[in-house]
Amino acid sequence: MDLIKTIEEKQKKPNAETFKVGDTVKVHFEIIEGKTKRIQIFEGLVICMKNSGIGKTFTVRKTSYGVGVERVFPLHSPRVMKVELVRPGKVRRSKIYYVRDKVGKAAKIKELLGPKAMAAFAANRAAQKAADAAEVALNAEIKAEVAAEAAANKAAKK
C-alpha cells in the first residue's frame, strides 16, 4: 500500500459516517481561543457531502435569527468531536441546495419513519455510545500521563 494511503487510513475516524444528506445533526466542534478550549454545538440540516477519503466534508445549514448560516466541516477532523443525529430526513437527492431558496415550512425536510429509520437511529446511538466510551478512556489515559509527568517533575526537583 502507498505510504500516503496508510497515513490517511490511520487518521480516519472509524464511526464517522453515521448520518446522511437530509438528516438534522448536532456537530460538536472544538474551538481554540488563545489558551482556552471549548466545544461549540452547531445544529442544522446536512445539505451536502463532498469528496472522499480523508478529505471528505459535509455542509450543515441552519437559520439563525432569520438569516441562513452554512458551515462546512471536515468529516475526519480531530476538531469535530462528534456528530449527533437529531432527526433522520427523507430526501431523494445527494445535494439539497434547493433548501436555500425555501422559507418557513417549505424549508422543512420530511422525517424518515419506519423500521429502517429506527434501525439506523439505533445504530447511530450505539456508535455514539462507543465513541463516548473511547473518548472517556482517552481522557483518563491523558490525565494519568499528566499526573505521572507531574510526579516525575516533582521528584526531579527534590
N, CA, C and O of each residue as an XYZ file, in Angstrom:
632
protein
N       0.840     -1.190      0.000
C       0.000      0.000      0.000
C       0.881      1.248      0.000
O       1.990      1.243      0.535
N       0.383      2.280     -0.590
C       1.113      3.536     -0.678
C       1.258      4.170      0.705
O       0.377      4.024      1.553
N       2.355      4.866      0.929
C       2.642      5.486      2.230
C       1.580      6.520      2.598
O       1.143      6.574      3.748
N       1.168      7.330      1.648
C       0.162      8.360      1.921
C      -1.167      7.724      2.303
O      -1.841      8.197      3.218
N      -1.548      6.657      1.612
C      -2.815      5.995      1.925
C      -2.799      5.367      3.315
O      -3.819      5.365      4.004
N      -1.657      4.836      3.733
C      -1.577      4.253      5.080
C      -1.711      5.329      6.146
O      -2.358      5.115      7.171
N      -1.109      6.470      5.909
C      -1.225      7.584      6.863
C      -2.665      8.069      6.928
O      -3.185      8.345      8.010
N      -3.315      8.174      5.761
C      -4.716      8.603      5.731
C      -5.605      7.624      6.477
O      -6.505      8.042      7.206
N      -5.370      6.333      6.309
C      -6.187      5.328      6.983
C      -6.055      5.419      8.506
O      -7.024      5.186      9.229
N      -4.861      5.756      8.991
C      -4.654      5.901     10.431
C      -5.415      7.096     10.987
O      -5.874      7.067     12.129
N      -5.552      8.160     10.172
C      -6.189      9.385     10.656
C      -7.699      9.396     10.470
O      -8.372     10.298     10.970
N      -8.242      8.421      9.767
C      -9.696      8.361      9.588
C     -10.374      7.964     10.887
O      -9.856      7.153     11.655
N     -11.540      8.550     11.120
C     -12.335      8.174     12.285
C     -13.141      6.930     11.912
O     -13.701      6.876     10.817
N     -13.213      5.933     12.792
C     -13.869      4.674     12.422
C     -15.383      4.789     12.228
O     -15.911      4.221     11.272
N     -16.096      5.502     13.099
C     -17.558      5.585     13.007
C     -18.012      6.987     12.641
O     -18.958      7.509     13.232
N     -17.348      7.599     11.674
C     -17.639      8.994     11.358
C     -18.918      9.143     10.530
O     -19.661     10.107     10.721
N     -19.183      8.224      9.632
C     -20.320      8.381      8.727
C     -21.562      7.678      9.258
O     -21.952      6.628      8.747
N     -22.170      8.243     10.264
C     -23.397      7.657     10.810
C     -24.616      8.482     10.424
O     -25.699      8.280     10.974
N     -24.453      9.402      9.493
C     -25.546     10.255      9.052
C     -25.454     10.412      7.541
O     -24.465     10.028      6.917
N     -26.520     10.993      6.964
C     -26.534     11.197      5.520
C     -27.162     12.553      5.194
O     -27.596     13.273      6.093
N     -27.208     12.890      3.925
C     -27.792     14.154      3.497
C     -29.285     14.150      3.833
O     -29.977     13.157      3.607
N     -29.770     15.261      4.371
C     -31.170     15.379      4.753
C     -31.404     15.194      6.239
O     -32.482     15.516      6.738
N     -30.416     14.682      6.952
C     -30.549     14.481      8.393
C     -30.296     15.792      9.126
O     -29.518     16.630      8.671
N     -30.955     15.957     10.256
C     -30.677     17.074     11.149
C     -29.674     16.574     12.179
O     -29.911     15.567     12.846
N     -28.551     17.278     12.308
C     -27.463     16.821     13.174
C     -27.007     17.925     14.115
O     -27.242     19.109     13.871
N     -26.348     17.514     15.199
C     -25.647     18.437     16.093
C     -24.171     18.124     15.943
O     -23.738     17.003     16.214
N     -23.393     19.115     15.511
C     -21.954     18.931     15.342
C     -21.256     19.559     16.541
O     -21.368     20.763     16.772
N     -20.538     18.746     17.300
C     -19.765     19.229     18.446
C     -18.370     19.548     17.927
O     -17.595     18.649     17.604
N     -18.058     20.850     17.851
C     -16.836     21.321     17.222
C     -15.967     22.023     18.248
O     -16.448     22.884     18.984
N     -14.688     21.663     18.305
C     -13.774     22.255     19.283
C     -13.243     23.584     18.753
O     -12.737     23.668     17.634
N     -13.370     24.623     19.585
C     -12.881     25.957     19.237
C     -11.746     26.282     20.200
O     -11.884     26.119     21.412
N     -10.626     26.740     19.655
C      -9.484     27.125     20.490
C      -9.305     28.635     20.382
O      -9.048     29.167     19.302
N      -9.444     29.311     21.507
C      -9.278     30.767     21.562
C      -8.157     31.060     22.542
O      -8.358     31.037     23.757
N      -6.991     31.332     22.017
C      -5.842     31.563     22.896
C      -5.450     30.286     23.600
O      -5.093     29.297     22.959
N      -5.516     30.304     24.936
C      -5.175     29.116     25.707
C      -6.399     28.282     26.073
O      -6.265     27.148     26.533
N      -7.577     28.833     25.873
C      -8.787     28.128     26.277
C      -9.362     27.315     25.132
O      -9.296     27.712     23.968
N      -9.926     26.175     25.484
C     -10.615     25.320     24.523
C     -12.063     25.198     24.966
O     -12.358     25.102     26.157
N     -12.954     25.203     23.998
C     -14.363     24.982     24.318
C     -15.001     24.243     23.166
O     -14.477     24.228     22.052
N     -16.135     23.631     23.441
C     -16.851     22.894     22.404
C     -18.109     23.671     22.058
O     -18.922     23.989     22.926
N     -18.255     23.971     20.773
C     -19.416     24.700     20.273
C     -20.293     23.718     19.512
O     -19.794     22.906     18.733
N     -21.595     23.793     19.739
C     -22.533     22.893     19.077
C     -23.228     23.651     17.954
O     -23.809     24.713     18.176
N     -23.165     23.102     16.754
C     -23.792     23.697     15.574
C     -24.853     22.710     15.115
O     -24.523     21.628     14.630
N     -26.125     23.071     15.262
C     -27.222     22.177     14.904
C     -27.881     22.659     13.630
O     -28.230     23.833     13.506
N     -28.051     21.749     12.681
C     -28.693     22.120     11.435
C     -28.891     20.931     10.516
O     -28.720     19.778     10.912
N     -29.256     21.236      9.278
C     -29.582     20.253      8.261
C     -28.359     19.990      7.387
O     -27.719     20.930      6.917
N     -28.035     18.726      7.169
C     -26.924     18.371      6.275
C     -27.429     18.527      4.851
O     -28.334     17.809      4.426
N     -26.836     19.479      4.101
C     -27.316     19.714      2.738
C     -26.435     19.075      1.675
O     -26.884     18.889      0.544
N     -25.187     18.733      2.008
C     -24.356     18.023      1.035
C     -23.169     17.370      1.702
O     -22.749     17.753      2.794
N     -22.635     16.369      1.013
C     -21.388     15.720      1.397
C     -20.517     15.706      0.154
O     -20.978     15.353     -0.932
N     -19.256     16.091      0.312
C     -18.363     16.209     -0.828
C     -17.073     15.433     -0.592
O     -16.713     15.122      0.544
N     -16.385     15.129     -1.691
C     -15.078     14.474     -1.705
C     -15.162     13.054     -1.151
O     -16.249     12.526     -0.917
N     -14.001     12.450     -0.947
C     -13.956     11.096     -0.403
C     -12.666     10.935      0.380
O     -11.774     11.781      0.318
N     -12.582      9.848      1.111
C     -11.384      9.572      1.886
C     -11.219     10.529      3.048
O     -12.192     10.923      3.691
N      -9.977     10.898      3.310
C      -9.657     11.749      4.460
C     -10.147     13.176      4.253
O     -10.368     13.889      5.232
N     -10.323     13.612      3.019
C     -10.749     14.980      2.728
C     -12.246     15.159      2.617
O     -12.703     16.182      2.108
N     -13.027     14.190      3.080
C     -14.480     14.260      2.971
C     -15.031     15.367      3.869
O     -14.644     15.481      5.032
N     -15.936     16.182      3.325
C     -16.548     17.273      4.077
C     -18.061     17.180      3.982
O     -18.604     16.547      3.076
N     -18.735     17.821      4.934
C     -20.188     17.926      4.880
C     -20.588     19.340      5.257
O     -19.936     19.984      6.079
N     -21.665     19.816      4.651
C     -22.153     21.169      4.887
C     -23.435     21.106      5.702
O     -24.358     20.360      5.377
N     -23.478     21.903      6.768
C     -24.651     21.970      7.644
C     -25.235     23.368      7.542
O     -24.508     24.359      7.611
N     -26.559     23.446      7.377
C     -27.248     24.724      7.246
C     -28.252     24.884      8.376
O     -28.998     23.960      8.700
N     -28.257     26.078      8.972
C     -29.261     26.402      9.983
C     -29.717     27.832      9.763
O     -29.040     28.618      9.100
N     -30.858     28.158     10.317
C     -31.360     29.525     10.258
C     -31.191     30.134     11.637
O     -31.729     29.630     12.623
N     -30.438     31.221     11.696
C     -30.159     31.884     12.960
C     -30.661     33.319     12.877
O     -30.154     34.117     12.090
N     -31.656     33.640     13.689
C     -32.263     34.974     13.707
C     -32.716     35.412     12.312
O     -32.521     36.561     11.915
N     -33.322     34.479     11.581
C     -33.870     34.791     10.266
C     -32.855     34.809      9.139
O     -33.212     35.098      7.997
N     -31.605     34.508      9.431
C     -30.555     34.510      8.414
C     -30.024     33.088      8.276
O     -29.701     32.448      9.277
N     -29.930     32.590      7.048
C     -29.389     31.254      6.806
C     -27.885     31.241      6.990
O     -27.172     32.079      6.436
N     -27.404     30.279      7.777
C     -25.966     30.149      8.045
C     -25.548     28.742      7.626
O     -26.155     27.753      8.038
N     -24.498     28.667      6.798
C     -23.964     27.374      6.381
C     -22.529     27.256      6.854
O     -21.779     28.232      6.861
N     -22.159     26.054      7.246
C     -20.786     25.826      7.682
C     -20.321     24.482      7.140
O     -21.059     23.497      7.177
N     -19.109     24.451      6.642
C     -18.527     23.233      6.084
C     -17.591     22.628      7.132
O     -16.709     23.307      7.656
N     -17.795     21.347      7.429
C     -16.976     20.643      8.409
C     -16.226     19.504      7.729
O     -16.817     18.771      6.936
N     -14.939     19.340      8.021
C     -14.234     18.140      7.557
C     -14.688     16.948      8.404
O     -14.713     17.032      9.631
N     -15.039     15.858      7.762
C     -15.608     14.712      8.465
C     -14.616     14.054      9.415
O     -14.990     13.655     10.518
N     -13.360     13.935      9.003
C     -12.363     13.224      9.806
C     -11.460     14.160     10.609
O     -10.392     13.746     11.058
N     -11.870     15.403     10.795
C     -11.052     16.363     11.524
C     -11.015     16.028     13.011
O     -12.028     15.612     13.574
N      -9.858     16.205     13.655
C      -9.812     15.987     15.100
C     -10.573     17.056     15.879
O     -10.881     16.857     17.054
N     -10.877     18.178     15.248
C     -11.647     19.241     15.914
C     -13.137     18.902     15.999
O     -13.832     19.411     16.878
N     -13.633     18.052     15.102
C     -15.024     17.618     15.169
C     -15.072     16.490     16.188
O     -14.663     15.363     15.908
N     -15.581     16.813     17.385
C     -15.607     15.834     18.469
C     -16.593     14.705     18.168
O     -16.248     13.525     18.236
N     -17.825     15.090     17.834
C     -18.808     14.079     17.450
C     -19.924     14.729     16.658
O     -20.148     15.937     16.742
N     -20.612     13.916     15.896
C     -21.769     14.356     15.125
C     -22.948     13.538     15.620
O     -22.992     12.319     15.454
N     -23.893     14.221     16.227
C     -25.032     13.563     16.863
C     -26.253     13.682     15.949
O     -26.615     14.785     15.540
N     -26.879     12.566     15.630
C     -28.068     12.563     14.786
C     -29.276     12.956     15.624
O     -29.594     12.301     16.616
N     -29.947     14.036     15.218
C     -31.132     14.506     15.933
C     -32.388     13.927     15.305
O     -33.283     13.448     16.001
N     -32.445     13.978     13.960
C     -33.649     13.563     13.243
C     -33.263     13.076     11.847
O     -32.682     13.843     11.079
N     -33.568     11.826     11.496
C     -33.267     11.377     10.138
C     -34.243     11.980      9.137
O     -35.442     12.059      9.406
N     -33.739     12.401      7.994
C     -34.589     13.034      6.987
C     -34.780     12.156      5.774
O     -33.965     11.277      5.491
N     -35.865     12.401      5.058
C     -36.190     11.626      3.868
C     -35.987     12.515      2.647
O     -36.799     13.402      2.382
N     -34.918     12.284      1.910
C     -34.646     13.041      0.685
C     -34.286     12.068     -0.432
O     -33.890     10.931     -0.176
N     -34.427     12.529     -1.675
C     -34.130     11.675     -2.813
C     -33.016     12.259     -3.671
O     -32.871     11.907     -4.842
N     -32.240     13.144     -3.083
C     -31.126     13.770     -3.806
C     -29.869     13.725     -2.935
O     -29.941     13.627     -1.710
N     -28.720     13.798     -3.601
C     -27.466     13.771     -2.852
C     -27.038     15.162     -2.416
O     -26.255     15.302     -1.476
N     -27.543     16.195     -3.088
C     -27.256     17.585     -2.712
C     -28.602     18.302     -2.661
O     -29.327     18.333     -3.655
N     -28.936     18.869     -1.522
C     -30.247     19.515     -1.403
C     -30.086     21.031     -1.296
O     -30.540     21.660     -0.339
N     -29.431     21.592     -2.299
C     -29.210     23.034     -2.333
C     -30.513     23.817     -2.507
O     -30.564     25.010     -2.208
N     -31.568     23.151     -2.991
C     -32.839     23.841     -3.193
C     -33.425     24.357     -1.882
O     -34.299     25.224     -1.905
N     -32.968     23.848     -0.748
C     -33.465     24.287      0.561
C     -33.079     25.746      0.815
O     -33.745     26.446      1.578
N     -31.996     26.201      0.170
C     -31.558     27.593      0.353
C     -32.627     28.584     -0.085
O     -32.749     29.660      0.500
N     -33.394     28.240     -1.095
C     -34.410     29.153     -1.628
C     -35.741     29.054     -0.895
O     -36.609     29.905     -1.083
N     -35.914     28.044     -0.073
C     -37.175     27.841      0.636
C     -37.212     28.661      1.919
O     -36.176     28.919      2.532
N     -38.418     29.070      2.322
C     -38.604     29.871      3.524
C     -39.700     29.235      4.369
O     -40.695     28.744      3.836
N     -39.517     29.246      5.683
C     -40.555     28.775      6.604
C     -40.764     27.273      6.545
O     -39.808     26.499      6.555
N     -42.049     26.865      6.482
C     -42.373     25.444      6.486
C     -41.882     24.733      5.229
O     -41.604     23.534      5.259
N     -41.777     25.459      4.140
C     -41.322     24.855      2.886
C     -39.869     24.391      2.979
O     -39.443     23.532      2.206
N     -39.112     24.947      3.913
C     -37.699     24.585      4.076
C     -37.530     23.318      4.903
O     -36.410     22.837      5.078
N     -38.632     22.773      5.412
C     -38.536     21.569      6.232
C     -38.361     20.332      5.349
O     -38.858     20.273      4.225
N     -37.656     19.369      5.877
C     -37.459     18.082      5.215
C     -38.296     17.055      5.965
O     -38.338     17.059      7.195
N     -38.968     16.166      5.213
C     -39.785     15.142      5.852
C     -38.914     14.232      6.704
O     -37.761     13.954      6.378
N     -39.501     13.777      7.807
C     -38.762     12.877      8.686
C     -38.890     11.455      8.172
O     -39.965     11.031      7.748
N     -37.779     10.719      8.212
C     -37.761      9.333      7.776
C     -38.332      8.480      8.894
O     -37.816      8.488     10.011
N     -39.397      7.744      8.596
C     -40.056      6.919      9.596
C     -40.021      5.459      9.175
O     -39.735      5.155      8.016
N     -40.306      4.559     10.097
C     -40.365      3.147      9.775
C     -39.230      2.355     10.392
O     -38.384      2.903     11.099
N     -39.222      1.051     10.117
C     -38.209      0.196     10.748
C     -36.781      0.496     10.290
O     -35.842      0.376     11.077
N     -36.613      0.884      9.026
C     -35.271      1.216      8.552
C     -34.716      2.422      9.295
O     -33.547      2.444      9.682
N     -35.564      3.423      9.491
C     -35.136      4.638     10.191
C     -34.807      4.324     11.644
O     -33.820      4.823     12.183
N     -35.630      3.504     12.271
C     -35.381      3.159     13.672
C     -34.083      2.353     13.810
O     -33.334      2.539     14.768
N     -33.823      1.460     12.852
C     -32.585      0.680     12.887
C     -31.375      1.593     12.695
O     -30.364      1.434     13.380
N     -31.471      2.540     11.775
C     -30.369      3.481     11.547
C     -30.156      4.358     12.771
O     -29.020      4.643     13.149
N     -31.254      4.785     13.388
C     -31.162      5.633     14.581
C     -30.521      4.859     15.734
O     -29.690      5.400     16.464
N     -30.915      3.575     15.897
C     -30.335      2.755     16.960
C     -28.840      2.509     16.708
O     -28.034      2.529     17.638
N     -28.487      2.278     15.446
C     -27.075      2.071     15.109
C     -26.269      3.332     15.398
O     -25.140      3.258     15.882
N     -26.856      4.494     15.100
C     -26.182      5.761     15.360
C     -25.980      5.959     16.860
O     -24.907      6.383     17.290
N     -26.982      5.663     17.643
C     -26.874      5.790     19.100
C     -25.783      4.863     19.648
O     -25.009      5.255     20.522
N     -25.727      3.633     19.129
C     -24.708      2.682     19.586
C     -23.317      3.181     19.223
O     -22.387      3.072     20.022
N     -23.171      3.725     18.027
C     -21.874      4.259     17.600
C     -21.475      5.453     18.467
O     -20.305      5.608     18.816
N     -22.446      6.288     18.811
C     -22.161      7.449     19.668
C     -21.727      7.000     21.060
O     -20.803      7.571     21.639
N     -22.393      5.977     21.598
C     -22.017      5.477     22.923
C     -20.613      4.894     22.901
O     -19.841      5.089     23.840
N     -20.279      4.176     21.826
C     -18.935      3.610     21.700
C     -17.897      4.727     21.588
O     -16.825      4.645     22.188
N     -18.216      5.764     20.821
C     -17.297      6.894     20.675
C     -17.132      7.632     21.999
O     -16.025      8.040     22.348
N     -18.225      7.805     22.735
C     -18.143      8.460     24.044
C     -17.290      7.647     25.018
O     -16.494      8.212     25.769
N     -17.454      6.327     25.006
C     -16.652      5.474     25.882
C     -15.173      5.560     25.517
O     -14.311      5.602     26.395
N     -14.889      5.586     24.231
C     -13.494      5.706     23.790
C     -12.916      7.054     24.200
O     -11.754      7.142     24.597
N     -13.732      8.109     24.105
C     -13.279      9.452     24.492
C     -12.995      9.522     25.989
O     -12.012     10.132     26.407
N     -13.852      8.899     26.795
C     -13.643      8.883     28.241
C     -12.363      8.124     28.579
O     -11.593      8.552     29.438
N     -12.136      6.997     27.902
C     -10.918      6.219     28.139
C      -9.682      7.021     27.744
O      -8.670      6.996     28.445
N      -9.766      7.729     26.626
C      -8.644      8.546     26.169
C      -8.357      9.681     27.147
O      -7.198      9.968     27.448
N      -9.413     10.325     27.641
C      -9.235     11.411     28.620
C      -8.616     10.882     29.916
O      -7.770     11.546     30.515
N      -9.034      9.692     30.349
C      -8.464      9.102     31.562
C      -6.985      8.784     31.350
O      -6.167      8.974     32.250
N      -6.649      8.303     30.160
C      -5.250      7.993     29.845
C      -4.398      9.262     29.836
O      -3.272      9.264     30.333
N      -4.934     10.327     29.277
C      -4.219     11.607     29.234
C      -4.011     12.141     30.651
O      -2.927     12.624     30.977
N      -5.038     12.059     31.487
C      -4.922     12.522     32.876
C      -3.870     11.718     33.635
O      -3.115     12.273     34.434
N      -3.823     10.412     33.385
C      -2.831      9.564     34.045
C      -1.418      9.952     33.602
O      -0.498     10.003     34.418
N      -1.254     10.223     32.312
C       0.054     10.645     31.802
C       0.479     11.973     32.413
O       1.641     12.139     32.786
N      -0.444     12.916     32.519
C      -0.141     14.220     33.100
C       0.231     14.070     34.566
O       1.166     14.717     35.038
N      -0.493     13.222     35.290
C      -0.190     13.004     36.704
C       1.182     12.358     36.868
O       1.945     12.736     37.757
N       1.497     11.385     36.015
C       2.806     10.731     36.083
C       3.924     11.720     35.750
O       4.985     11.700     36.374
N       3.683     12.571     34.779
C       4.669     13.591     34.404
C       4.889     14.584     35.541
O       6.022     14.971     35.828
N       3.798     14.989     36.186
C       3.903     15.923     37.309
C       4.669     15.292     38.468
O       5.478     15.958     39.115
N       4.418     14.013     38.730
C       5.127     13.313     39.805
C       6.615     13.197     39.472
O       7.465     13.339     40.350
N       6.921     12.942     38.210
C       8.324     12.840     37.792
C       9.024     14.188     37.931
O      10.167     14.256     38.383
N       8.338     15.260     37.542
C       8.909     16.607     37.689
C       9.125     16.966     39.156
O      10.129     17.587     39.506
N       8.189     16.578     40.005
C       8.293     16.868     41.436
C       9.470     16.108     42.050
O      10.203     16.639     42.884
N       9.634     14.855     41.621
C      10.743     14.043     42.131
C      12.088     14.574     41.628
O      13.091     14.510     42.339
N      12.101     15.095     40.409
C      13.349     15.620     39.834
C      13.771     16.910     40.533
O      14.965     17.192     40.635
N      12.818     17.688     41.011
C      13.132     18.942     41.698
C      13.758     18.704     43.073
O      14.543     19.526     43.545
N      13.417     17.587     43.715
C      13.935     17.301     45.067
C      15.300     16.767     45.011
O      15.891     16.471     46.050
